[in-house]
């Protein structure tokens, strides 16, 4: 499978991996991306400071560039100054997690 990610992210679904399982690759760019109550959403922040909203408990988290997250269930991600991408795996119920920021170079020399 070959696909190319555009330099300028657009908001919404970018790629549907498999119609039977509806695994989706989506992005947000300077607006909110709604995340449905199906499985788990795995995301990465490319720029800006988006808010990750978790409907369970009505919780909001401010993220920074280079951070990643795992969100089971529904919510939304985004803000008017941020961009990033999300992969949704509807058949998997994961745990809630926020991490990062990813280092520009690793600490281990392989």
RAGI-V871314 format. One record per backbone hydrogen bond with DSSP energy under -1.0 kcal/mol. NH is the residue of the N-H (numbers start at 0). CO is the residue of the C=O. Records with the same first field share a line. If there is no record, write none. Layout:
BEGIN
NH = CO ; CO
END
This chain:
BEGIN
11 = 26
13 = 24
14 = 24
16 = 22
21 = 17
23 = 87
24 = 14
25 = 85
26 = 11
27 = 83
29 = 81
32 = 76
34 = 74
37 = 35
39 = 88
40 = 70
41 = 86
42 = 68
43 = 84
44 = 66
45 = 82
46 = 82
50 = 77
51 = 60
52 = 75
53 = 58
54 = 73
57 = 54
58 = 53
60 = 51
62 = 49
65 = 44
66 = 63
67 = 98
68 = 42
69 = 96
70 = 40
72 = 38
74 = 34
75 = 52
76 = 32
77 = 50
82 = 46
83 = 27
84 = 43
85 = 25
86 = 41
87 = 23
88 = 39
91 = 88
96 = 69
98 = 67
101 = 65
END
